[in-house]
């Protein structure tokens, strides 16, 4: 028995020493290439420090904001899709928030189409990003004075009614409201995988809203940072944008996703049915090869110039099973100026 005990302890000793040697060699290799190997507890400590710093920086500038809601929309070479989003926005949203459209036009024809959208929706603010998306975004964020903020993209459409009164007064330090989530989501378009929703409870005094915990399930249920219809703190978004490096909407969203630790103790909120739907009928960026349909922007631009718009009525009151869904697209004549 003693001999067996001794042998087992010798084995443990050598395993421990091998592990320590392995860690030390790994640290040296990582240090050689300019990196740092952290333990789980060290990493957690750094994340907590980072979270506290962001919260304190946000608190410093939060007195500059007043109660209310603003929207930032990203668009590139898709005036017709932007028109569909705006048309459904002003149709379905009660107490709509002011919208800032940050757009990129690859040529004069696309630029002309955006100017026409601006004339059709005079309440929006059109901002051409030109050559520096990051600088343009931060400049516009610095000009927003409402405490709450949401993002949209030009391929979002509103599919049912919503009153923005609640989102305007939401305490975004406690909750993140998603316009695209709902308990009905069962499928992830990007991965082609089924997704199980988390547990929900009705929010007290707001029975139409359901509360859930981010990261309880996979895929979109672990994605609290999105430029598709989530409501955030303007001061927090401003701070995160100022300390992040990005060149376009997709890399911007990727940067935001690195701050997932801020959402671990901040539940999500959603409605029983999704308020918006993302129609991925094409892709206009090359940063990420996102799954999408293949309706070309040139085809849509030609249809736009002939006086057509996307017929969005066929999507009204649908119940999405994924935040992104490909649907057939048909067109109808729009009212020309």
KEKE-3310 file (N, C-alpha, C; in steps of 0.2 Angstrom, whole numbers, plus 5000, padded with zeros to 4 digits):
npx = (5004:5010:5020:5012:5006:5016:5021:5010:5010:5023:5020:5010:5018:5028:5019:5014:5025:5028:5017:5019:5032:5028:5018:5027:5036:5027:5022:5034:5036:5024:5027:5038:5033:5026:5014:5003:5001:4987:4980:4964:4958:4965:4962:4948:4949:4955:4945:4934:4940:4941:4927:4923:4930:4924:4911:4913:4918:4907:4897:4903:4900:4887:4878:4876:4866:4849:4833:4826:4826:4836:4840:4852:4857:4864:4870:4874:4876:4862:4849:4836:4833:4835:4825:4814:4815:4814:4801:4793:4797:4791:4778:4775:4780:4775:4777:4790:4808:4821:4831:4847:4855:4869:4878:4886:4890:4895:4896:4891:4878:4872:4874:4865:4853:4852:4850:4837:4830:4831:4824:4811:4809:4810:4812:4823:4841:4853:4869:4884:4897:4909:4926:4930:4923:4924:4927:4916:4905:4908:4908:4894:4889:4893:4885:4873:4860:4851:4848:4846:4849:4848:4853:4851:4851:4851:4845:4835:4818:4803:4790:4778:4768:4774:4777:4787:4789:4792:4805:4811:4812:4819:4829:4845:4856:4852:4845:4844:4836:4829:4824:4823:4823:4814:4803:4800:4810:4819:4829:4845:4850:4863:4872:4864:4859:4848:4841:4840:4829:4831:4826:4811:4803:4789:4791:4789:4775:4776:4769:4769:4782:4796:4808:4825:4841:4856:4868:4863:4859:4864:4871:4861:4856:4866:4871:4872:4877:4873:4870:4858:4844:4845:4843:4853:4863:4868:4879:4887:4889:4896:4908:4913:4914:4924:4935:4938:4944:4940:4933:4922:4904:4903:4915:4915:4903:4909:4919:4911:4906:4916:4915:4906:4906:4901:4888:4884:4878:4867:4851:4842:4828:4813:4800:4785:4783:4794:4799:4806:4813:4827:4831:4841:4845:4855:4873:4885:4897:4914:4921:4917:4911:4897:4882:4870:4857:4856:4852:4857:4864:4865:4854:4844:4846:4843:4829:4825:4828:4818:4807:4802:4798:4802:4789:4784:4772:4770:4777:4771:4766:4771:4779:4794:4806:4819:4832:4837:4830:4828:4817:4805:4805:4796:4790:4783:4776:4782:4776:4781:4790)
npy = (4994:5006:5007:5008:5020:5029:5028:5034:5047:5051:5051:5061:5071:5072:5075:5087:5095:5094:5101:5114:5117:5117:5128:5138:5138:5141:5154:5161:5159:5166:5179:5182:5184:5196:5194:5190:5178:5174:5169:5161:5168:5179:5185:5187:5196:5207:5210:5214:5226:5233:5234:5242:5254:5258:5260:5270:5280:5282:5287:5299:5307:5305:5315:5324:5321:5320:5313:5302:5296:5291:5286:5278:5274:5262:5262:5257:5259:5256:5262:5259:5248:5255:5264:5256:5252:5264:5268:5258:5260:5273:5270:5260:5264:5271:5287:5290:5290:5302:5300:5296:5294:5286:5285:5277:5280:5273:5278:5292:5289:5281:5290:5300:5293:5292:5305:5307:5299:5306:5317:5312:5308:5319:5321:5314:5313:5314:5308:5308:5297:5297:5296:5291:5281:5279:5291:5299:5292:5294:5308:5310:5303:5311:5322:5318:5320:5313:5301:5287:5276:5268:5256:5253:5244:5246:5235:5231:5229:5235:5226:5225:5235:5246:5256:5268:5274:5268:5263:5275:5279:5269:5261:5259:5254:5244:5235:5228:5231:5222:5223:5214:5201:5187:5175:5167:5164:5151:5147:5149:5159:5162:5151:5140:5132:5125:5134:5135:5144:5155:5154:5163:5177:5187:5204:5214:5225:5228:5219:5215:5214:5203:5196:5190:5181:5185:5175:5163:5154:5148:5156:5168:5172:5174:5186:5201:5213:5222:5229:5229:5234:5235:5243:5255:5263:5279:5286:5276:5269:5279:5280:5267:5267:5277:5271:5260:5252:5253:5252:5251:5247:5233:5229:5238:5233:5220:5225:5230:5218:5212:5217:5209:5205:5216:5214:5203:5203:5210:5209:5204:5211:5208:5207:5198:5194:5197:5213:5219:5213:5206:5207:5198:5201:5204:5207:5220:5222:5218:5214:5204:5188:5187:5176:5178:5183:5185:5196:5209:5225:5234:5230:5233:5247:5251:5247:5256:5269:5268:5271:5262:5253:5242:5230:5230:5226:5213:5207:5211:5209:5196:5181:5180:5166:5167:5179:5184:5182:5175:5181:5180:5194:5207:5220:5237:5252:5267:5283:5296:5311)
npz = (5000:5004:4995:4983:4986:4986:4973:4966:4971:4966:4952:4952:4956:4945:4935:4939:4939:4925:4920:4926:4920:4906:4906:4909:4898:4888:4892:4890:4876:4872:4877:4870:4857:4860:4868:4882:4894:4904:4919:4923:4933:4934:4921:4923:4933:4926:4917:4925:4930:4918:4915:4926:4924:4911:4915:4924:4916:4908:4917:4920:4908:4907:4913:4903:4895:4890:4895:4883:4866:4852:4835:4825:4809:4798:4781:4764:4748:4745:4743:4740:4749:4761:4759:4761:4774:4781:4777:4783:4796:4799:4797:4807:4819:4834:4842:4836:4836:4832:4817:4812:4797:4792:4778:4764:4748:4733:4720:4709:4705:4715:4725:4721:4722:4736:4740:4735:4743:4755:4752:4751:4764:4774:4788:4792:4795:4784:4782:4774:4775:4768:4768:4780:4791:4805:4811:4807:4813:4827:4828:4825:4836:4847:4845:4848:4860:4868:4881:4878:4864:4848:4836:4818:4803:4785:4779:4788:4792:4799:4805:4813:4824:4836:4851:4855:4867:4879:4876:4876:4889:4895:4907:4903:4909:4917:4908:4892:4878:4865:4848:4839:4844:4850:4859:4849:4841:4833:4825:4817:4805:4800:4804:4800:4810:4822:4836:4853:4863:4878:4895:4899:4908:4912:4912:4926:4928:4914:4905:4891:4888:4889:4899:4899:4901:4894:4886:4891:4882:4865:4850:4843:4855:4863:4860:4863:4859:4845:4829:4824:4829:4844:4860:4868:4881:4877:4882:4886:4873:4866:4874:4872:4858:4856:4862:4854:4839:4822:4805:4798:4797:4800:4806:4816:4824:4827:4836:4846:4851:4858:4871:4878:4892:4899:4898:4906:4918:4915:4910:4895:4886:4877:4865:4863:4850:4836:4832:4822:4806:4798:4782:4772:4758:4750:4749:4754:4758:4761:4772:4780:4775:4775:4775:4762:4751:4733:4726:4716:4720:4709:4701:4710:4711:4698:4697:4707:4700:4690:4697:4706:4722:4736:4740:4755:4762:4761:4771:4783:4800:4801:4808:4813:4813:4814:4817:4805:4789:4773:4761:4747:4735:4730:4719:4719:4712:4717:4725:4716:4717)
capx = (5000:5014:5023:5008:5004:5022:5021:5005:5013:5028:5017:5007:5024:5030:5013:5013:5031:5028:5013:5023:5037:5024:5016:5033:5038:5021:5023:5040:5034:5019:5030:5042:5029:5022:5008:5004:4997:4984:4976:4957:4956:4968:4958:4942:4950:4956:4938:4931:4943:4939:4920:4922:4932:4919:4905:4914:4918:4900:4894:4906:4897:4879:4873:4875:4861:4842:4829:4824:4829:4839:4842:4858:4856:4870:4868:4879:4873:4856:4844:4830:4832:4834:4818:4809:4816:4811:4794:4790:4798:4786:4771:4773:4782:4772:4782:4796:4814:4824:4835:4853:4857:4876:4878:4891:4888:4901:4897:4886:4871:4870:4873:4858:4847:4851:4847:4830:4827:4831:4819:4805:4809:4813:4813:4829:4847:4858:4876:4889:4903:4915:4932:4932:4917:4924:4927:4909:4901:4910:4905:4887:4887:4895:4880:4866:4859:4846:4851:4846:4851:4847:4855:4847:4854:4846:4841:4830:4811:4798:4784:4772:4767:4778:4777:4794:4789:4795:4812:4814:4814:4822:4836:4849:4861:4849:4842:4846:4830:4830:4818:4824:4823:4807:4803:4798:4816:4821:4834:4850:4851:4870:4875:4860:4857:4842:4843:4835:4828:4832:4820:4808:4798:4786:4793:4784:4772:4777:4768:4771:4789:4799:4815:4829:4848:4861:4873:4860:4859:4869:4869:4859:4854:4873:4874:4869:4879:4871:4868:4851:4838:4846:4843:4858:4865:4871:4885:4891:4891:4901:4914:4915:4916:4930:4941:4938:4947:4936:4934:4916:4899:4904:4921:4912:4899:4914:4922:4907:4905:4922:4913:4901:4907:4897:4881:4883:4873:4862:4846:4839:4821:4811:4793:4783:4785:4800:4797:4810:4816:4833:4830:4848:4844:4862:4879:4888:4904:4919:4925:4915:4908:4890:4877:4865:4854:4860:4849:4862:4863:4864:4847:4839:4846:4839:4822:4824:4828:4812:4801:4799:4800:4800:4783:4785:4766:4769:4780:4768:4764:4774:4782:4801:4809:4826:4833:4838:4826:4827:4810:4804:4805:4792:4791:4777:4777:4781:4774:4786:4790)
capy = (5000:5012:5008:5011:5027:5033:5028:5038:5053:5052:5052:5067:5076:5073:5078:5094:5098:5095:5106:5120:5118:5119:5134:5143:5138:5144:5161:5164:5160:5171:5185:5183:5187:5202:5193:5189:5172:5175:5164:5163:5173:5186:5187:5189:5203:5212:5211:5218:5232:5236:5236:5248:5260:5260:5262:5277:5285:5283:5291:5306:5311:5304:5321:5329:5318:5320:5307:5301:5290:5292:5281:5278:5269:5262:5260:5257:5258:5252:5267:5256:5245:5260:5267:5251:5252:5270:5267:5254:5263:5278:5267:5256:5266:5277:5291:5288:5294:5305:5295:5299:5289:5287:5281:5277:5279:5271:5282:5297:5287:5279:5297:5303:5289:5293:5312:5306:5296:5311:5321:5308:5308:5325:5321:5311:5317:5310:5310:5304:5295:5299:5291:5289:5279:5279:5298:5301:5289:5297:5315:5310:5301:5317:5327:5315:5322:5308:5296:5281:5275:5261:5255:5249:5244:5247:5229:5230:5232:5235:5222:5226:5241:5247:5262:5270:5278:5264:5262:5281:5280:5263:5261:5254:5251:5238:5231:5229:5230:5220:5224:5208:5195:5185:5168:5162:5162:5144:5145:5153:5159:5162:5145:5135:5128:5126:5137:5134:5150:5154:5155:5170:5179:5193:5210:5217:5232:5229:5212:5214:5213:5197:5196:5184:5181:5184:5169:5157:5149:5150:5160:5175:5173:5176:5191:5207:5219:5221:5235:5227:5235:5235:5249:5255:5269:5283:5288:5270:5268:5284:5278:5261:5269:5281:5267:5255:5253:5250:5255:5251:5245:5226:5229:5241:5228:5215:5228:5230:5211:5211:5220:5205:5205:5221:5212:5196:5204:5215:5205:5207:5212:5207:5207:5191:5193:5201:5220:5220:5208:5208:5204:5198:5199:5204:5209:5225:5223:5212:5213:5197:5185:5185:5173:5182:5182:5187:5202:5214:5232:5237:5228:5237:5254:5251:5247:5263:5274:5267:5273:5256:5252:5235:5229:5228:5224:5205:5205:5214:5204:5189:5179:5177:5161:5169:5186:5185:5177:5177:5180:5183:5201:5210:5228:5241:5259:5272:5289:5300:5319)
capz = (5000:5005:4989:4978:4987:4984:4966:4964:4972:4961:4946:4952:4956:4938:4931:4941:4936:4918:4919:4927:4914:4900:4907:4909:4891:4884:4894:4887:4869:4871:4879:4864:4852:4863:4871:4889:4896:4910:4922:4922:4938:4931:4916:4926:4937:4921:4914:4930:4930:4912:4916:4931:4920:4906:4919:4927:4911:4905:4922:4919:4903:4907:4914:4897:4891:4893:4893:4876:4861:4845:4831:4820:4804:4793:4774:4759:4741:4746:4744:4740:4755:4766:4759:4764:4781:4783:4776:4788:4802:4800:4797:4813:4826:4838:4845:4833:4838:4826:4814:4808:4792:4790:4772:4759:4741:4729:4714:4709:4704:4722:4729:4719:4725:4743:4740:4733:4749:4759:4750:4752:4771:4776:4795:4794:4794:4780:4783:4770:4778:4763:4768:4787:4795:4812:4813:4806:4818:4833:4827:4826:4843:4851:4844:4851:4867:4871:4885:4875:4857:4845:4829:4813:4796:4779:4777:4793:4791:4804:4803:4817:4828:4843:4854:4857:4873:4884:4875:4877:4896:4898:4911:4899:4914:4919:4903:4885:4874:4858:4844:4834:4847:4853:4861:4843:4837:4834:4820:4816:4798:4798:4805:4798:4815:4826:4842:4858:4867:4885:4899:4899:4913:4910:4915:4930:4925:4907:4903:4884:4887:4892:4902:4898:4902:4889:4886:4893:4876:4860:4844:4844:4862:4866:4855:4866:4855:4838:4826:4822:4833:4851:4863:4873:4884:4872:4885:4885:4866:4865:4877:4868:4851:4857:4864:4849:4832:4817:4799:4794:4802:4802:4811:4822:4828:4830:4841:4852:4854:4863:4877:4881:4899:4902:4898:4909:4923:4912:4906:4889:4885:4870:4864:4861:4842:4834:4830:4815:4803:4794:4775:4769:4751:4746:4754:4750:4761:4760:4778:4782:4770:4778:4771:4760:4745:4728:4722:4716:4721:4703:4699:4714:4709:4691:4699:4710:4695:4686:4701:4710:4729:4738:4743:4761:4765:4762:4778:4789:4805:4800:4815:4811:4817:4814:4816:4798:4785:4766:4758:4740:4735:4724:4719:4717:4710:4723:4723:4714:4718)
cpx = (5004:5018:5019:5006:5010:5023:5016:5007:5018:5025:5014:5013:5026:5025:5013:5019:5031:5023:5016:5028:5033:5021:5021:5035:5033:5021:5029:5039:5029:5022:5035:5039:5024:5016:5009:4999:4994:4980:4968:4955:4959:4964:4951:4943:4951:4949:4934:4933:4941:4931:4919:4924:4927:4913:4907:4915:4911:4896:4897:4902:4889:4875:4872:4869:4854:4838:4826:4828:4831:4841:4848:4857:4862:4868:4874:4876:4867:4850:4837:4828:4831:4827:4813:4809:4813:4803:4790:4791:4792:4779:4770:4775:4778:4777:4789:4802:4817:4830:4841:4855:4865:4877:4885:4889:4895:4902:4891:4879:4868:4869:4866:4852:4846:4848:4840:4827:4826:4826:4812:4804:4813:4815:4820:4835:4851:4865:4881:4895:4909:4920:4933:4925:4918:4924:4920:4905:4902:4907:4898:4885:4888:4889:4873:4866:4854:4850:4851:4847:4850:4850:4851:4852:4849:4843:4836:4823:4807:4792:4778:4773:4772:4777:4784:4794:4793:4803:4815:4816:4817:4828:4840:4855:4859:4847:4844:4839:4832:4824:4818:4823:4815:4808:4802:4804:4818:4826:4839:4852:4858:4873:4871:4858:4851:4845:4838:4835:4829:4825:4817:4804:4796:4789:4788:4782:4773:4776:4769:4778:4791:4806:4819:4836:4852:4865:4870:4860:4864:4867:4867:4857:4861:4876:4870:4871:4878:4869:4861:4846:4839:4846:4848:4859:4869:4878:4890:4894:4896:4908:4917:4918:4923:4936:4942:4941:4942:4936:4927:4911:4901:4910:4919:4908:4904:4917:4918:4906:4911:4920:4907:4901:4902:4890:4879:4878:4867:4857:4844:4831:4819:4803:4791:4784:4790:4796:4800:4812:4822:4832:4837:4848:4851:4867:4883:4895:4908:4923:4923:4910:4901:4886:4872:4862:4858:4857:4854:4860:4862:4857:4842:4840:4843:4832:4820:4823:4821:4806:4798:4802:4799:4793:4783:4778:4766:4773:4777:4765:4766:4778:4789:4803:4817:4827:4834:4834:4826:4820:4810:4803:4801:4792:4784:4780:4777:4779:4780:4785:4788)
cpy = (5006:5013:5011:5018:5032:5033:5033:5045:5056:5054:5059:5073:5078:5077:5086:5098:5099:5101:5113:5122:5120:5126:5140:5144:5142:5152:5164:5164:5166:5178:5187:5187:5193:5201:5191:5183:5174:5169:5166:5168:5180:5189:5190:5196:5208:5215:5215:5225:5236:5238:5242:5254:5262:5263:5269:5282:5287:5288:5298:5310:5310:5310:5325:5326:5319:5314:5307:5296:5293:5286:5282:5272:5269:5259:5261:5255:5254:5257:5264:5252:5250:5263:5262:5251:5258:5270:5263:5257:5269:5276:5263:5259:5272:5280:5289:5293:5297:5300:5299:5293:5291:5282:5282:5276:5278:5275:5288:5295:5284:5286:5300:5300:5291:5300:5311:5303:5301:5316:5318:5308:5314:5326:5318:5315:5312:5313:5305:5303:5297:5294:5289:5288:5281:5287:5301:5299:5293:5304:5315:5308:5307:5322:5324:5317:5318:5303:5289:5281:5268:5262:5252:5249:5244:5241:5227:5232:5231:5231:5222:5233:5241:5254:5263:5273:5274:5264:5269:5282:5274:5264:5256:5252:5245:5233:5233:5227:5228:5220:5218:5201:5193:5178:5164:5161:5155:5142:5150:5153:5159:5155:5139:5130:5130:5129:5137:5141:5149:5154:5162:5171:5186:5199:5213:5224:5233:5222:5210:5212:5206:5198:5189:5186:5180:5178:5163:5151:5152:5154:5167:5177:5174:5182:5198:5213:5218:5228:5234:5228:5234:5242:5250:5262:5273:5285:5282:5268:5273:5282:5272:5262:5273:5277:5261:5257:5249:5254:5255:5247:5238:5226:5233:5237:5223:5218:5228:5223:5209:5213:5216:5205:5210:5219:5206:5197:5209:5211:5208:5207:5211:5207:5200:5189:5199:5208:5221:5213:5210:5204:5204:5196:5200:5206:5214:5227:5217:5211:5206:5194:5182:5181:5178:5180:5185:5192:5208:5221:5236:5236:5233:5244:5255:5252:5254:5268:5274:5269:5267:5256:5244:5235:5226:5225:5216:5203:5207:5208:5197:5188:5176:5171:5162:5176:5188:5180:5180:5176:5182:5190:5203:5217:5231:5248:5263:5279:5294:5308:5323)
cpz = (5000:4998:4983:4979:4985:4977:4963:4965:4968:4954:4946:4952:4949:4934:4932:4938:4929:4916:4920:4922:4908:4900:4906:4902:4887:4886:4890:4879:4868:4872:4873:4858:4854:4866:4879:4891:4903:4912:4921:4927:4937:4926:4918:4930:4932:4918:4919:4931:4924:4912:4920:4927:4915:4910:4922:4922:4908:4910:4921:4914:4903:4908:4908:4893:4894:4891:4886:4872:4855:4841:4826:4815:4799:4786:4769:4752:4741:4747:4744:4746:4761:4765:4762:4771:4784:4782:4781:4795:4804:4800:4804:4819:4828:4842:4843:4835:4831:4824:4811:4803:4790:4784:4768:4752:4736:4723:4714:4708:4711:4726:4727:4722:4732:4744:4739:4739:4754:4758:4751:4760:4774:4784:4797:4792:4790:4781:4779:4774:4775:4765:4775:4791:4802:4815:4812:4811:4825:4833:4828:4833:4848:4850:4846:4858:4871:4875:4882:4867:4855:4838:4824:4807:4791:4777:4783:4790:4797:4802:4808:4821:4835:4845:4857:4864:4879:4883:4876:4884:4899:4902:4908:4903:4917:4914:4896:4881:4867:4854:4839:4837:4849:4855:4855:4839:4838:4829:4819:4809:4796:4798:4802:4803:4819:4833:4847:4862:4874:4889:4899:4905:4911:4915:4920:4928:4918:4904:4896:4883:4891:4893:4901:4900:4896:4891:4889:4888:4871:4855:4846:4851:4866:4862:4858:4862:4847:4835:4823:4827:4841:4854:4869:4876:4879:4875:4884:4878:4864:4867:4873:4861:4851:4858:4859:4842:4827:4811:4795:4799:4804:4807:4817:4827:4831:4836:4847:4855:4859:4870:4880:4888:4902:4902:4902:4915:4921:4908:4900:4890:4878:4870:4862:4854:4840:4831:4823:4813:4798:4787:4772:4762:4747:4752:4750:4753:4760:4766:4780:4777:4773:4773:4769:4754:4739:4723:4722:4717:4715:4700:4703:4712:4702:4693:4702:4705:4691:4691:4705:4718:4730:4741:4749:4765:4766:4768:4784:4794:4804:4807:4813:4816:4818:4814:4809:4794:4778:4764:4751:4740:4729:4724:4717:4715:4716:4720:4722:4715:4712)
residu = (UNK:UNK:UNK:UNK:UNK:UNK:UNK:UNK:UNK:UNK:UNK:UNK:UNK:UNK:UNK:UNK:UNK:UNK:UNK:UNK:UNK:UNK:UNK:UNK:UNK:UNK:UNK:UNK:UNK:UNK:UNK:UNK:UNK:UNK:UNK:UNK:UNK:UNK:UNK:UNK:UNK:UNK:UNK:UNK:UNK:UNK:UNK:UNK:UNK:UNK:UNK:UNK:UNK:UNK:UNK:UNK:UNK:UNK:UNK:UNK:UNK:UNK:UNK:UNK:UNK:UNK:UNK:UNK:UNK:UNK:UNK:UNK:UNK:UNK:UNK:UNK:UNK:UNK:UNK:UNK:UNK:UNK:UNK:UNK:UNK:UNK:UNK:UNK:UNK:UNK:UNK:UNK:UNK:UNK:UNK:UNK:UNK:UNK:UNK:UNK:UNK:UNK:UNK:UNK:UNK:UNK:UNK:UNK:UNK:UNK:UNK:UNK:UNK:UNK:UNK:UNK:UNK:UNK:UNK:UNK:UNK:UNK:UNK:UNK:UNK:UNK:UNK:UNK:UNK:UNK:UNK:UNK:UNK:UNK:UNK:UNK:UNK:UNK:UNK:UNK:UNK:UNK:UNK:UNK:UNK:UNK:UNK:UNK:UNK:UNK:UNK:UNK:UNK:UNK:UNK:UNK:UNK:UNK:UNK:UNK:UNK:UNK:UNK:UNK:UNK:UNK:UNK:UNK:UNK:UNK:UNK:UNK:UNK:UNK:UNK:UNK:UNK:UNK:UNK:UNK:UNK:UNK:UNK:UNK:UNK:UNK:UNK:UNK:UNK:UNK:UNK:UNK:UNK:UNK:UNK:UNK:UNK:UNK:UNK:UNK:UNK:UNK:UNK:UNK:UNK:UNK:UNK:UNK:UNK:UNK:UNK:UNK:UNK:UNK:UNK:UNK:UNK:UNK:UNK:UNK:UNK:UNK:UNK:UNK:UNK:UNK:UNK:UNK:UNK:UNK:UNK:UNK:UNK:UNK:UNK:UNK:UNK:UNK:UNK:UNK:UNK:UNK:UNK:UNK:UNK:UNK:UNK:UNK:UNK:UNK:UNK:UNK:UNK:UNK:UNK:UNK:UNK:UNK:UNK:UNK:UNK:UNK:UNK:UNK:UNK:UNK:UNK:UNK:UNK:UNK:UNK:UNK:UNK:UNK:UNK:UNK:UNK:UNK:UNK:UNK:UNK:UNK:UNK:UNK:UNK:UNK:UNK:UNK:UNK:UNK:UNK:UNK:UNK:UNK:UNK:UNK:UNK:UNK:UNK:UNK:UNK:UNK:UNK:UNK:UNK:UNK:UNK:UNK:UNK:UNK:UNK:UNK:UNK:UNK:UNK:UNK:UNK:UNK:UNK:UNK:UNK:UNK:UNK:UNK:UNK:UNK:UNK:UNK:UNK:UNK:UNK:UNK:UNK:UNK:UNK:UNK:UNK)
# end
